[in-house]
Amino acid sequence: MCSSDLDESVKKADEEAKAAKKTLDAKKEALDAAEKKLEEKKAKVVEGGKASADDKADIAKLKAEVSEAKKEQKEADKADAAAEKTEDAEKIKKKIKQARMPKDVEKVAYKEFKRMSRMSPGAAEYTVSRTYLDWLIELPWEKSTPDVIDVSRCAEILDEDHYGLEKVKKRIIEIGRAHV
């Protein structure tokens, strides 16, 4: 999947999330209103002592409304979670672009991003993918330092810190000399 396809899918998901957010707010208001009416009706019945058939019908109707509103609320909460996931995905994608990775690494990062975006944020593998992408993003891809190989200093450190292992130390020094 190329960058423009990712942009397109992220924009589409963002628009869907915004629409879901508006719906969520409206449904929350409806739920609150229905719960308030139900509580008022129950309080009226408790004060009166005996419930009439109309009161019982009203309470049953209000309970059904509250139940339906709660179901819609759960659906809206799921949509809200999707919106948060979309925002998170947009931030990660932006960071991948800004990281200035080598092309082959960037390709791997976008592949992992695509894989992660299909997962539920609650999944353990999502966290693994997210951590991997964070590491790729945070690496200083354009910064480097010159290698300083001082073979004699290397030999001193090996002798001071590692007793024995003469063959291993000799091999390390040989490799160091080959790179100088």
C-alpha positions as a Markdown table, in Angstrom:
| # | Residue | x | y | z |
|---|---|---|---|---|
| 1 | Met | 0.0 | 0.0 | 0.0 |
| 2 | Cys | 1.5 | 3.3 | -1.0 |
| 3 | Ser | 1.4 | 6.5 | 1.0 |
| 4 | Ser | -1.4 | 8.1 | -1.0 |
| 5 | Asp | -3.6 | 5.0 | -0.4 |
| 6 | Leu | -2.9 | 5.3 | 3.3 |
| 7 | Asp | -3.7 | 9.1 | 3.2 |
| 8 | Glu | -7.0 | 8.3 | 1.5 |
| 9 | Ser | -8.0 | 5.5 | 3.9 |
| 10 | Val | -7.0 | 7.6 | 7.0 |
| 11 | Lys | -9.0 | 10.6 | 5.7 |
| 12 | Lys | -12.1 | 8.4 | 5.1 |
| 13 | Ala | -11.8 | 6.9 | 8.5 |
| 14 | Asp | -11.4 | 10.3 | 10.1 |
| 15 | Glu | -14.6 | 11.6 | 8.4 |
| 16 | Glu | -16.5 | 8.5 | 9.5 |
| 17 | Ala | -15.2 | 9.1 | 13.1 |
| 18 | Lys | -16.4 | 12.7 | 13.1 |
| 19 | Ala | -19.8 | 11.7 | 11.9 |
| 20 | Ala | -20.0 | 9.0 | 14.6 |
| 21 | Lys | -18.9 | 11.6 | 17.2 |
| 22 | Lys | -21.9 | 13.8 | 16.3 |
| 23 | Thr | -24.2 | 10.8 | 16.5 |
| 24 | Leu | -22.7 | 9.8 | 19.8 |
| 25 | Asp | -23.4 | 13.2 | 21.4 |
| 26 | Ala | -27.0 | 13.2 | 20.2 |
| 27 | Lys | -27.6 | 9.7 | 21.5 |
| 28 | Lys | -26.1 | 10.6 | 24.9 |
| 29 | Glu | -28.6 | 13.5 | 25.2 |
| 30 | Ala | -31.5 | 11.2 | 24.3 |
| 31 | Leu | -30.3 | 8.6 | 26.9 |
| 32 | Asp | -30.0 | 11.2 | 29.6 |
| 33 | Ala | -33.5 | 12.5 | 28.8 |
| 34 | Ala | -35.1 | 9.1 | 28.8 |
| 35 | Glu | -33.4 | 8.2 | 32.1 |
| 36 | Lys | -34.6 | 11.4 | 33.7 |
| 37 | Lys | -38.2 | 10.8 | 32.5 |
| 38 | Leu | -38.1 | 7.2 | 33.9 |
| 39 | Glu | -36.8 | 8.4 | 37.3 |
| 40 | Glu | -39.5 | 11.1 | 37.5 |
| 41 | Lys | -42.2 | 8.6 | 36.6 |
| 42 | Lys | -40.9 | 6.1 | 39.2 |
| 43 | Ala | -40.8 | 8.9 | 41.8 |
| 44 | Lys | -44.4 | 9.8 | 41.0 |
| 45 | Val | -45.5 | 6.2 | 41.4 |
| 46 | Val | -43.7 | 5.9 | 44.7 |
| 47 | Glu | -45.3 | 9.1 | 46.0 |
| 48 | Gly | -48.8 | 8.0 | 44.9 |
| 49 | Gly | -48.4 | 4.6 | 46.5 |
| 50 | Lys | -50.2 | 2.7 | 43.7 |
| 51 | Ala | -49.4 | 2.6 | 40.0 |
| 52 | Ser | -52.2 | 2.9 | 37.5 |
| 53 | Ala | -52.2 | 1.0 | 34.2 |
| 54 | Asp | -51.1 | 4.1 | 32.4 |
| 55 | Asp | -48.2 | 4.6 | 34.8 |
| 56 | Lys | -47.1 | 1.0 | 34.3 |
| 57 | Ala | -47.3 | 1.4 | 30.5 |
| 58 | Asp | -45.3 | 4.6 | 30.7 |
| 59 | Ile | -42.7 | 3.0 | 32.9 |
| 60 | Ala | -42.4 | 0.0 | 30.5 |
| 61 | Lys | -42.1 | 2.4 | 27.5 |
| 62 | Leu | -39.5 | 4.5 | 29.2 |
| 63 | Lys | -37.5 | 1.4 | 30.2 |
| 64 | Ala | -37.6 | 0.2 | 26.6 |
| 65 | Glu | -36.4 | 3.7 | 25.5 |
| 66 | Val | -33.5 | 3.6 | 28.0 |
| 67 | Ser | -32.6 | 0.1 | 27.0 |
| 68 | Glu | -32.5 | 1.1 | 23.3 |
| 69 | Ala | -30.5 | 4.3 | 24.1 |
| 70 | Lys | -28.0 | 2.3 | 26.1 |
| 71 | Lys | -27.5 | -0.1 | 23.1 |
| 72 | Glu | -27.0 | 2.9 | 20.8 |
| 73 | Gln | -24.6 | 4.4 | 23.4 |
| 74 | Lys | -22.5 | 1.2 | 23.3 |
| 75 | Glu | -22.3 | 1.4 | 19.5 |
| 76 | Ala | -21.4 | 5.0 | 19.7 |
| 77 | Asp | -18.7 | 4.3 | 22.2 |
| 78 | Lys | -17.2 | 1.8 | 19.7 |
| 79 | Ala | -17.3 | 4.4 | 17.0 |
| 80 | Asp | -15.6 | 6.9 | 19.4 |
| 81 | Ala | -12.8 | 4.3 | 20.1 |
| 82 | Ala | -12.4 | 3.9 | 16.3 |
| 83 | Ala | -12.0 | 7.7 | 16.0 |
| 84 | Glu | -9.3 | 7.7 | 18.6 |
| 85 | Lys | -7.6 | 4.8 | 16.8 |
| 86 | Thr | -7.8 | 6.8 | 13.6 |
| 87 | Glu | -6.2 | 9.9 | 15.2 |
| 88 | Asp | -3.5 | 7.7 | 16.6 |
| 89 | Ala | -2.9 | 6.2 | 13.2 |
| 90 | Glu | -2.6 | 9.6 | 11.6 |
| 91 | Lys | 0.0 | 10.7 | 14.2 |
| 92 | Ile | 2.1 | 7.5 | 13.6 |
| 93 | Lys | 1.9 | 7.9 | 9.8 |
| 94 | Lys | 3.0 | 11.5 | 10.1 |
| 95 | Lys | 5.9 | 10.5 | 12.3 |
| 96 | Ile | 7.0 | 7.8 | 9.8 |
| 97 | Lys | 7.1 | 10.4 | 7.1 |
| 98 | Gln | 9.1 | 12.8 | 9.3 |
| 99 | Ala | 11.6 | 10.1 | 10.4 |
| 100 | Arg | 13.5 | 10.3 | 7.1 |
| 101 | Met | 14.2 | 6.6 | 7.1 |
| 102 | Pro | 15.9 | 4.8 | 4.3 |
| 103 | Lys | 13.5 | 3.7 | 1.6 |
| 104 | Asp | 13.7 | 0.0 | 2.5 |
| 105 | Val | 13.1 | 0.7 | 6.2 |
| 106 | Glu | 10.2 | 3.1 | 5.4 |
| 107 | Lys | 8.6 | 0.3 | 3.3 |
| 108 | Val | 8.8 | -2.1 | 6.3 |
| 109 | Ala | 7.4 | 0.6 | 8.6 |
| 110 | Tyr | 4.4 | 1.3 | 6.3 |
| 111 | Lys | 3.9 | -2.5 | 6.0 |
| 112 | Glu | 3.9 | -2.8 | 9.8 |
| 113 | Phe | 1.6 | 0.3 | 10.1 |
| 114 | Lys | -0.9 | -1.2 | 7.7 |
| 115 | Arg | -0.8 | -4.5 | 9.7 |
| 116 | Met | -1.2 | -2.6 | 13.0 |
| 117 | Ser | -4.1 | -0.5 | 11.7 |
| 118 | Arg | -6.2 | -3.6 | 11.1 |
| 119 | Met | -5.8 | -4.8 | 14.7 |
| 120 | Ser | -7.8 | -3.9 | 17.7 |
| 121 | Pro | -5.9 | -1.6 | 20.1 |
| 122 | Gly | -6.7 | -4.0 | 22.9 |
| 123 | Ala | -4.8 | -6.9 | 21.2 |
| 124 | Ala | -1.3 | -7.7 | 22.6 |
| 125 | Glu | 0.1 | -7.8 | 19.1 |
| 126 | Tyr | -1.1 | -4.2 | 18.5 |
| 127 | Thr | 1.2 | -3.1 | 21.4 |
| 128 | Val | 4.1 | -5.1 | 19.9 |
| 129 | Ser | 3.6 | -3.4 | 16.5 |
| 130 | Arg | 3.2 | 0.0 | 18.1 |
| 131 | Thr | 6.4 | -0.4 | 20.1 |
| 132 | Tyr | 8.3 | -1.6 | 17.0 |
| 133 | Leu | 7.1 | 1.4 | 15.0 |
| 134 | Asp | 8.0 | 3.8 | 17.8 |
| 135 | Trp | 11.5 | 2.4 | 17.8 |
| 136 | Leu | 11.8 | 2.7 | 14.1 |
| 137 | Ile | 10.5 | 6.3 | 14.3 |
| 138 | Glu | 12.8 | 7.3 | 17.1 |
| 139 | Leu | 16.1 | 6.0 | 15.6 |
| 140 | Pro | 18.4 | 8.8 | 14.4 |
| 141 | Trp | 18.4 | 7.7 | 10.8 |
| 142 | Glu | 20.4 | 10.7 | 9.4 |
| 143 | Lys | 22.9 | 11.0 | 12.3 |
| 144 | Ser | 26.1 | 9.1 | 12.3 |
| 145 | Thr | 29.4 | 9.2 | 14.1 |
| 146 | Pro | 32.8 | 8.3 | 12.8 |
| 147 | Asp | 34.2 | 5.0 | 13.9 |
| 148 | Val | 37.3 | 5.2 | 16.1 |
| 149 | Ile | 39.0 | 1.9 | 16.4 |
| 150 | Asp | 42.1 | 2.0 | 18.6 |
| 151 | Val | 43.3 | -1.6 | 18.6 |
| 152 | Ser | 45.9 | -1.1 | 21.3 |
| 153 | Arg | 43.2 | 0.4 | 23.6 |
| 154 | Cys | 40.9 | -2.4 | 22.8 |
| 155 | Ala | 43.5 | -5.0 | 23.8 |
| 156 | Glu | 44.1 | -3.2 | 27.1 |
| 157 | Ile | 40.4 | -3.2 | 27.9 |
| 158 | Leu | 40.0 | -6.8 | 27.0 |
| 159 | Asp | 43.0 | -7.8 | 29.2 |
| 160 | Glu | 41.7 | -5.7 | 32.2 |
| 161 | Asp | 38.0 | -6.8 | 32.0 |
| 162 | His | 38.2 | -10.3 | 30.8 |
| 163 | Tyr | 40.4 | -12.9 | 32.4 |
| 164 | Gly | 41.3 | -15.8 | 30.2 |
| 165 | Leu | 39.5 | -16.2 | 26.9 |
| 166 | Glu | 42.8 | -15.6 | 25.0 |
| 167 | Lys | 41.6 | -17.1 | 21.7 |
| 168 | Val | 38.4 | -14.9 | 21.8 |
| 169 | Lys | 40.4 | -11.7 | 22.6 |
| 170 | Lys | 42.9 | -12.5 | 19.9 |
| 171 | Arg | 40.1 | -12.9 | 17.3 |
| 172 | Ile | 38.5 | -9.6 | 18.4 |
| 173 | Ile | 41.8 | -7.8 | 18.0 |
| 174 | Glu | 42.3 | -9.4 | 14.5 |
| 175 | Ile | 38.9 | -8.1 | 13.4 |
| 176 | Gly | 39.7 | -4.7 | 14.8 |
| 177 | Arg | 43.0 | -4.5 | 12.8 |
| 178 | Ala | 41.2 | -5.6 | 9.7 |
| 179 | His | 38.8 | -2.7 | 10.0 |
| 180 | Val | 41.5 | 0.0 | 10.6 |
